Amino acid sequence: MTAAPTPPTVIRVRYAETDAMGVVHHATYPVWFEVARTDLMNALGLPYRDVEARGYYLMLSGLNVEYRRAARYDDTLQVLTRVAAVRSRTLTFTYEVRRGDELLATGETRHIATDHQYRPARLPDDVLAALGAPGTT
């Protein structure tokens, strides 16, 4: 299952995000993924703060980034985020970082739902439904 993306998150590259070569440092992309994932969760009506207040954490269990082209200082970028897979206890998000029509990077984060004692926990049906899980109401 791949849900349609919400409007992209717009990022303007800051000087502090670049390295000595004037290229965005590789460690910056996961931070942008988090910003875009937060925007997506808000657009779905599931702010992280609300999910956590209900007793759940969405802990990162995996991260992948594929770099294709360099982003540079002051570029205006779009990060497109999708919920790629939903199961009762796990989520996968995918990301595309673009400069206009040019694809700069792709990525994926995997998350496991836990309770506040860090034990795996099944997400409530309404949360699964908002994330687009099949078979939920």
ZADO-1210 file (C-alpha; in nm, 4 decimals, padded with zeros to 6 digits):
<atoms>
<atom x="00.0000" y="00.0000" z="00.0000" code="MET" pos="1"/>
<atom x="00.1281" y="00.3448" z="-00.0892" code="THR" pos="2"/>
<atom x="-00.0832" y="00.6428" z="00.0016" code="ALA" pos="3"/>
<atom x="-00.0836" y="00.9596" z="-00.2041" code="ALA" pos="4"/>
<atom x="00.1598" y="01.2184" z="-00.0758" code="PRO" pos="5"/>
<atom x="00.0408" y="01.5250" z="00.1075" code="THR" pos="6"/>
<atom x="00.1710" y="01.8639" z="-00.0085" code="PRO" pos="7"/>
<atom x="00.5504" y="01.8646" z="00.0046" code="PRO" pos="8"/>
<atom x="00.7502" y="02.0112" z="00.2884" code="THR" pos="9"/>
<atom x="00.9546" y="02.3041" z="00.1603" code="VAL" pos="10"/>
<atom x="01.3117" y="02.3286" z="00.2880" code="ILE" pos="11"/>
<atom x="01.5501" y="02.6143" z="00.2174" code="ARG" pos="12"/>
<atom x="01.9064" y="02.4907" z="00.2628" code="VAL" pos="13"/>
<atom x="02.0851" y="02.6756" z="00.5404" code="ARG" pos="14"/>
<atom x="02.4584" y="02.7398" z="00.5336" code="TYR" pos="15"/>
<atom x="02.5041" y="02.5313" z="00.8519" code="ALA" pos="16"/>
<atom x="02.3676" y="02.2271" z="00.6642" code="GLU" pos="17"/>
<atom x="02.6535" y="02.2301" z="00.4131" code="THR" pos="18"/>
<atom x="03.0020" y="02.0864" z="00.4352" code="ASP" pos="19"/>
<atom x="03.3404" y="02.2278" z="00.3323" code="ALA" pos="20"/>
<atom x="03.2604" y="02.1438" z="-00.0311" code="MET" pos="21"/>
<atom x="02.9452" y="02.3572" z="-00.0213" code="GLY" pos="22"/>
<atom x="02.7232" y="02.0488" z="-00.0476" code="VAL" pos="23"/>
<atom x="02.4497" y="01.9548" z="00.1973" code="VAL" pos="24"/>
<atom x="02.6028" y="01.7154" z="00.4503" code="HIS" pos="25"/>
<atom x="02.4675" y="01.3602" z="00.4299" code="HIS" pos="26"/>
<atom x="02.3526" y="01.3654" z="00.7939" code="ALA" pos="27"/>
<atom x="02.1086" y="01.6478" z="00.7172" code="THR" pos="28"/>
<atom x="01.8700" y="01.4341" z="00.5114" code="TYR" pos="29"/>
<atom x="01.7341" y="01.2294" z="00.8055" code="PRO" pos="30"/>
<atom x="01.6589" y="01.5578" z="00.9847" code="VAL" pos="31"/>
<atom x="01.4636" y="01.6758" z="00.6813" code="TRP" pos="32"/>
<atom x="01.2815" y="01.3418" z="00.6751" code="PHE" pos="33"/>
<atom x="01.1728" y="01.4011" z="01.0344" code="GLU" pos="34"/>
<atom x="01.0446" y="01.7493" z="00.9521" code="VAL" pos="35"/>
<atom x="00.8503" y="01.6152" z="00.6536" code="ALA" pos="36"/>
<atom x="00.7162" y="01.3153" z="00.8488" code="ARG" pos="37"/>
<atom x="00.5933" y="01.5506" z="01.1213" code="THR" pos="38"/>
<atom x="00.4190" y="01.7622" z="00.8567" code="ASP" pos="39"/>
<atom x="00.2568" y="01.4493" z="00.7116" code="LEU" pos="40"/>
<atom x="00.1379" y="01.3281" z="01.0516" code="MET" pos="41"/>
<atom x="-00.0132" y="01.6719" z="01.1198" code="ASN" pos="42"/>
<atom x="-00.1859" y="01.6693" z="00.7784" code="ALA" pos="43"/>
<atom x="-00.3321" y="01.3270" z="00.8617" code="LEU" pos="44"/>
<atom x="-00.4695" y="01.4626" z="01.1909" code="GLY" pos="45"/>
<atom x="-00.2176" y="01.2617" z="01.3937" code="LEU" pos="46"/>
<atom x="00.0281" y="01.5058" z="01.5514" code="PRO" pos="47"/>
<atom x="00.3088" y="01.3151" z="01.7222" code="TYR" pos="48"/>
<atom x="00.2264" y="01.4960" z="02.0449" code="ARG" pos="49"/>
<atom x="-00.1272" y="01.3487" z="02.0375" code="ASP" pos="50"/>
<atom x="-00.0033" y="00.9976" z="01.9554" code="VAL" pos="51"/>
<atom x="00.2421" y="01.0167" z="02.2466" code="GLU" pos="52"/>
<atom x="-00.0269" y="01.1554" z="02.4788" code="ALA" pos="53"/>
<atom x="-00.2307" y="00.8435" z="02.3998" code="ARG" pos="54"/>
<atom x="00.0564" y="00.6294" z="02.5274" code="GLY" pos="55"/>
<atom x="00.2557" y="00.5450" z="02.2131" code="TYR" pos="56"/>
<atom x="00.5981" y="00.6197" z="02.0722" code="TYR" pos="57"/>
<atom x="00.6858" y="00.5649" z="01.7065" code="LEU" pos="58"/>
<atom x="01.0469" y="00.4607" z="01.7534" code="MET" pos="59"/>
<atom x="01.2831" y="00.4603" z="01.4592" code="LEU" pos="60"/>
<atom x="01.3878" y="00.1055" z="01.3725" code="SER" pos="61"/>
<atom x="01.5474" y="00.1620" z="01.0334" code="GLY" pos="62"/>
<atom x="01.6726" y="00.4376" z="00.8053" code="LEU" pos="63"/>
<atom x="01.7927" y="00.4390" z="00.4464" code="ASN" pos="64"/>
<atom x="01.9003" y="00.7283" z="00.2239" code="VAL" pos="65"/>
<atom x="02.0043" y="00.7069" z="-00.1410" code="GLU" pos="66"/>
<atom x="02.1880" y="01.0170" z="-00.2631" code="TYR" pos="67"/>
<atom x="02.1602" y="01.1036" z="-00.6342" code="ARG" pos="68"/>
<atom x="02.2480" y="01.4708" z="-00.6782" code="ARG" pos="69"/>
<atom x="02.3988" y="01.7372" z="-00.4547" code="ALA" pos="70"/>
<atom x="02.1885" y="02.0005" z="-00.2820" code="ALA" pos="71"/>
<atom x="02.3640" y="02.3268" z="-00.2065" code="ARG" pos="72"/>
<atom x="02.3314" y="02.6332" z="00.0122" code="TYR" pos="73"/>
<atom x="02.0152" y="02.8396" z="-00.0475" code="ASP" pos="74"/>
<atom x="01.8499" y="02.5762" z="-00.2699" code="ASP" pos="75"/>
<atom x="01.4752" y="02.5534" z="-00.2232" code="THR" pos="76"/>
<atom x="01.3827" y="02.1874" z="-00.1933" code="LEU" pos="77"/>
<atom x="01.0638" y="01.9882" z="-00.1629" code="GLN" pos="78"/>
<atom x="01.0416" y="01.6742" z="00.0493" code="VAL" pos="79"/>
<atom x="00.7545" y="01.4476" z="-00.0546" code="LEU" pos="80"/>
<atom x="00.6529" y="01.1993" z="00.2117" code="THR" pos="81"/>
<atom x="00.4259" y="00.8954" z="00.1883" code="ARG" pos="82"/>
<atom x="00.3036" y="00.6299" z="00.4260" code="VAL" pos="83"/>
<atom x="00.4319" y="00.3263" z="00.2360" code="ALA" pos="84"/>
<atom x="00.3289" y="00.0449" z="00.4710" code="ALA" pos="85"/>
<atom x="00.1200" y="00.0117" z="00.7846" code="VAL" pos="86"/>
<atom x="00.0878" y="-00.2877" z="01.0116" code="ARG" pos="87"/>
<atom x="-00.0554" y="-00.3060" z="01.3590" code="SER" pos="88"/>
<atom x="00.2814" y="-00.2260" z="01.5214" code="ARG" pos="89"/>
<atom x="00.5028" y="-00.0976" z="01.2395" code="THR" pos="90"/>
<atom x="00.5061" y="00.1883" z="00.9888" code="LEU" pos="91"/>
<atom x="00.7192" y="00.2659" z="00.6870" code="THR" pos="92"/>
<atom x="00.7504" y="00.6122" z="00.5367" code="PHE" pos="93"/>
<atom x="00.9195" y="00.6947" z="00.2056" code="THR" pos="94"/>
<atom x="01.0710" y="01.0260" z="00.1018" code="TYR" pos="95"/>
<atom x="01.1769" y="01.2063" z="-00.2139" code="GLU" pos="96"/>
<atom x="01.3926" y="01.5180" z="-00.1943" code="VAL" pos="97"/>
<atom x="01.3547" y="01.7307" z="-00.5062" code="ARG" pos="98"/>
<atom x="01.4837" y="02.0578" z="-00.6430" code="ARG" pos="99"/>
<atom x="01.2056" y="02.1412" z="-00.8850" code="GLY" pos="100"/>
<atom x="01.1691" y="01.8350" z="-01.1079" code="ASP" pos="101"/>
<atom x="01.5179" y="01.7052" z="-01.0233" code="GLU" pos="102"/>
<atom x="01.5318" y="01.4097" z="-00.7825" code="LEU" pos="103"/>
<atom x="01.8179" y="01.4616" z="-00.5359" code="LEU" pos="104"/>
<atom x="01.7623" y="01.1814" z="-00.2845" code="ALA" pos="105"/>
<atom x="01.5205" y="00.9116" z="-00.1790" code="THR" pos="106"/>
<atom x="01.4799" y="00.7537" z="00.1579" code="GLY" pos="107"/>
<atom x="01.2833" y="00.5345" z="00.3896" code="GLU" pos="108"/>
<atom x="01.2275" y="00.5206" z="00.7627" code="THR" pos="109"/>
<atom x="01.0795" y="00.2282" z="00.9509" code="ARG" pos="110"/>
<atom x="00.9160" y="00.2700" z="01.2898" code="HIS" pos="111"/>
<atom x="00.7849" y="00.0422" z="01.5602" code="ILE" pos="112"/>
<atom x="00.5045" y="00.1466" z="01.7910" code="ALA" pos="113"/>
<atom x="00.5828" y="00.1035" z="02.1595" code="THR" pos="114"/>
<atom x="00.4150" y="00.1930" z="02.4845" code="ASP" pos="115"/>
<atom x="00.5879" y="00.4337" z="02.7210" code="HIS" pos="116"/>
<atom x="00.7803" y="00.1424" z="02.8733" code="GLN" pos="117"/>
<atom x="00.9279" y="00.0768" z="02.5240" code="TYR" pos="118"/>
<atom x="00.7405" y="-00.2511" z="02.4750" code="ARG" pos="119"/>
<atom x="00.5978" y="-00.3134" z="02.1250" code="PRO" pos="120"/>
<atom x="00.2317" y="-00.2109" z="02.1178" code="ALA" pos="121"/>
<atom x="-00.0532" y="-00.2382" z="01.8697" code="ARG" pos="122"/>
<atom x="-00.1701" y="00.1006" z="01.7494" code="LEU" pos="123"/>
<atom x="-00.5393" y="00.1843" z="01.7986" code="PRO" pos="124"/>
<atom x="-00.7700" y="00.1240" z="01.5014" code="ASP" pos="125"/>
<atom x="-00.8414" y="00.4949" z="01.4494" code="ASP" pos="126"/>
<atom x="-00.4672" y="00.5691" z="01.4222" code="VAL" pos="127"/>
<atom x="-00.4190" y="00.2797" z="01.1796" code="LEU" pos="128"/>
<atom x="-00.7156" y="00.4014" z="00.9734" code="ALA" pos="129"/>
<atom x="-00.5786" y="00.7580" z="00.9577" code="ALA" pos="130"/>
<atom x="-00.2473" y="00.6176" z="00.8357" code="LEU" pos="131"/>
<atom x="-00.4313" y="00.4282" z="00.5621" code="GLY" pos="132"/>
<atom x="-00.4089" y="00.0724" z="00.6937" code="ALA" pos="133"/>
<atom x="-00.6352" y="-00.1607" z="00.4974" code="PRO" pos="134"/>
<atom x="-00.9167" y="-00.3271" z="00.6885" code="GLY" pos="135"/>
<atom x="-00.9459" y="-00.0564" z="00.9566" code="THR" pos="136"/>
<atom x="-01.2364" y="00.1757" z="01.0183" code="THR" pos="137"/>
</atoms>
